Amino acid sequence: MPASPSTARAINDRLALRLLQQEGPLTAGQLKQFTGLSRPTVADLVDRLTASGLITVVGESGEQRRGPNARLYGIVADRAYLAALDVRTDSVAVTVSDLLGRELAEASAPVGPDTGTGPAVEQAVTLVERAAKEAGAPRLHTVGIGAPGLIDPVSGELRDSTGLPEWHRRLVAALQERLPPARVIVENETNLAALAEQRDGAARGRDTFVLLWLGHGTGAAVVLDGALRHGASGGTGEIGFLPVPGTGGLPSATDCTGGFHSLAGSAAVVELAAEHGLTGTSSGREAAAAELVRGAVRGSSPQAGRFLDVLADRLALGAASVVAVLDP
């Protein structure tokens, strides 16, 4: 079924804005060249985006440097401001940017294990408000949250989990209440990392790939045929719950123990490093695991090499299960 005129316009507008964001100011002729759209269609979208305040003339290009064909159009960066939150079990970080993706302000704060749900939520919301003020943003258009856990594919909300802090789920409602004009959305942190890699990193230009995520637990993000997959319940890529014979128990529903978690989660990595005589100084298992792996990669001792070999074998087990089913 062909797209409706309104859908086609939205697709074209998004394509043009993405090009202007990535390439910088462009003429109407360059937009036509990059998009493959007809001249009248490009003229319409330029008029539409200009009228909405999303783009404006920022200069002229070409030898003559005059006339409509020489006009350079660019995104109005301060037309809207966005906040991105990285929410973890023991901390929260926020970055505020404009429509060009320029980082205008950032802030972070630890959230202690003894911090109650209400104080933790208040701390996170206040952090967002402070960063927005520092960025000079009178209001936020969108607040995006990256968090561990499952996202309900129907409601788009974090699903209840006994293994994660309650303040994660309460944060969305609190932000909507304190920042009523803003759109608040939440996505699994591993999925967001995959989208970032697809746009600017190792997976750029790839429509099908899997990103393996190692942290407190283990997980994966799955992109097939250009689309991020969530599954019927939001659990696509949760390979940490893969039962593994010999790991001492089935995966736990409340924390990152058992199954593949017990082979490649941060606690398992720290324990494996200790077995090979490697120690670190970082507090917290996730930070400690990252420090130990980085140190082993930079080091040249036989113990570090053996540690990395065993860890690689463990990771290959989880990766093989994904490859055998999805063939990314």
N, C-alpha and C positions, 0 to 999 in steps of 0.2 A: 504494500500500500504506500503510495507516494506521500511525502510529508505535506501537511497543510501549509498554506502561505505563512501563517504566524510562526509555525515551527521552523520553516525554512529560514525565515528572517532571523529568528533567535540563533540558529546554527551559524548563519553567515556572520552575524554580529560577534558571536563568541570567537569564531575563527579570526576575524579581523583584529579583535582586541588582543588575542593571544599573539598574533604576529607583531602588533605594535609594542607589546610588552617585551617580546623576545628580541626583535630587530631594531627597536627604536623608531623614531619618526619616519614615516613613509608618505610618498605621494599617492594620489588615487591610482595613477598608472602602475606604481609598484605593487599596490594592493591587488590590482587586477592580475598582475603577473604572478604573484605569489599564491593567490587563491584560486586562479583559474575561472573566476566569475566574470560575467559579462560587464561591459562598461556601464550600462544602465543600472545593473544590480549593485555595482560598487558605488555608483553615485548615490543611489538610494540609501545604502547602509551608512555612507559618510554623512549624509544629511541627517539620518536618524540618530546616529551616535553623537553628532555635534549638537543636535537639538536637546538630547538628554543630558548634555554636559559631561559626557564621558571622554570625548576627544575635542581638540581644538587645533587651530592653525598655529604652529610653533615656528615657522620660518618658510623659506623658499629654497628650491633646489633646481639645478639645471643651469645651462649656459646663460639663458635670458634672465632667469631669476625673477620672473614676473608672470602674471596671469594665473588662471585657475589650475592649469596643469602643473605649475611649479610649486603649488602649495604643499608644504609638509604638515602632515597631521600627526599629532602625538597624544598620548593618554594624559588626561588631567589627573595627575598623581594624587592630589588632595581632595578629589571628588568623594572618596570614601577611605575609611581606615579599618584595618583588620587586626584582630588579636589572635595569636596562636598560643595555646597552653599545652605544655608537656606535663602531664599529671602522672606521678609515680606514687608508690606506696609510702615513700618517706620524704617526698619533696614536690614542689610545684615550680614551674618556670614559665614566664610569659614573654612574648615578643610582639611588639606593635609595628605594623608596616603600612605603607601606602599602596596604591594600586599598581605601582611599578615594582612592588616587592622589596623596596628599600626599608631596611630595619631602622626605625626611628627611636625605639627605646626597648630595653629589656630589663627584666628583674627576675629574681629567683629567691626561694626561701625553703628551708627544711621544714618538714612536718614530723614532729616527734611521735614515737609510738604511743605515748601517753596523752597526746592531744585528742580531745574529744571531737565528736563529729561537728558540732556547731562551731567551735573555735577554728577547726581546720577549714571549714567552708568559708568562714568570715575572713580568715587569713588569705585564702586564695582569691576571693572576690576583691578584697582590698588591694591585693597585688596587681590585679588587672586594672583597677581604677587608677592606681598610682602610675602605672606604666603608660596608660592612655593620656593622663595629664602631662607626664614628662614628654610624650611625643607631640603634644600640642593638638591632640585629636579631640574636637568638641564632643564627638560621639562616635561610637563604633558601629560599623555596618554589620560585621559578622565576627563572631567569636568561635573559633574552631578548637576543639579539645581532642588531644591524643591521649588515650588512656589504655592500660591493660584491661583485658576482659572481653567478653562477648557483647556484640552490638545486635540488638533485636532487628532483623531485616525489615520488619513491618513498621515498627514505631520509630526506629532509629535511635533508641535509647539504650543505655548500658543495662544489661541484664543483671539481676540480683545474683551475687556470688558471695558465699561465705568466706572465700579466700582473699577478698579484696576489701579495702576500707569502705565503710558506708558513706563517708564524705564524698567519694567519687560520684556516686549516684545523686547525692543531694546538691552537688555543685551546679549541675545544669539548671535546675529549677531556681537556685539562688541567683545565678547570673541573669536569667530571664526576668526575674523580679527586679533586680537592681539596675539592669540595663535594658529596659523594655523595648527601645527601638531596634536593638541588635538581634540578629538571627544567631542562635546558639546551636551548634551542631557538634556531634561527638563521633569519633571513629577510633577503631583499634589502632594502637601505636605501630604495630607491625605493618598493618595495611598502609598507613601513612608513609612509613619508611619506604615501602615498595613503590608507591606513587612518586615519591621524591627521586628514587633511583631511576624510575622510568623516564622522568622528565629531564633530570640533569646529571644522572650518575651512570653506574655500570650497566643498567638495563635500558639506556636511551636507545630508541629506535626498535625496541623489541616488543612484540605484541603478546608473546607467551613466555612467562618465566615464573620462577618461584624464589622468594627471598626467605632465607633461613634466619631466624631471629634468636639470639642467645642473650638471656638476661637472667632475672630471678628464676624464670622458667624458660621453656623453649617453645617456639611457635614458628609459623611460616605464613607468608602472604602469597596468595595465588592469583596470578593474572593470566587469564586465558583469552585468546583472540581479542586482546586489547581491553578486556573488561576485568575489573577487580571482582573476585568471586567471594560471596559471603556464605552461601549455602542456605538450606532451609531454616536452620536455627541460628545462623550467625557463627557457626563453629568451624568453617573451612580453615584448614591450616593448623589446627590445634594438635600438632604432632607430639606435643609433650605428654598427651594422654594415650599415646600408642603403647599398648602392652608389650613389654620386652622380656622374654624368658630369662630368668637368672638375675633379675634386678631386685628381687626380694619383696615383691608385692605388686598388686594392681595399682594403676594410677589413682591418686586421691582426688576426690571431688572438692576438697576444701583448701588444698595448698599444692605447691609444686613438688610433690614427692611421688615415688613410684613411677613405673613405666619409663618412657624416654626422658622425662624430667630428671630421674635419678641418675642418668648417664651424662647429661649435658647441661643441666641447670647450674646456676652459679654455685650452689652449695656443693654439687658434685665436682665442679671444676676446682674449687678451693681444696677439697679433700684429695683429689687426684694430684694436685700440685704438691701438697704436703707429703704424699706418699713418695714423691720423687725429690724430696728435700728442698722444695721451693717455698718461700714465704714472702709475704708482702707487708706493707704498712697501712694500706687503706682500711678504713672501717666500713662495715657493711659488706655483705657477701657479694652483691653485684659489682660494686666498685673493686673489691678485692680480686674477684675473678678476672675482671678486665685488666687490672694491673699485672696479675700473674701471667696472663697470656701475652700481653705486650712485652713484658720483661723477658719471657722465654723466647719470643721471636727475635728480639734484639740481642739476646745472649748467645753464647757459643758453647756452653757447657754440655757434656754428655747427658746430664740429668734433664736439662731443658729440652734437648732434642727428643729424648725418650718420652717426656711428658707430652710434647706436641704430637708425637706419633700416635700415642694412645688416644689422645683427644680427637685427632683426625679420624681414627678408626671409629670412634663412637659417633662422631658427626656423620660419617659416611653411612652408618646404619640408618639414621633418620632420613638422610637425603635419599638413600636408595628406595625407601618406602614411598616417597613422594614421586620419584622418577618412574618407578615401576607402574604407578597408577596414572599419572598425568602426562608423562613424557614431555616435560617443559623444554 
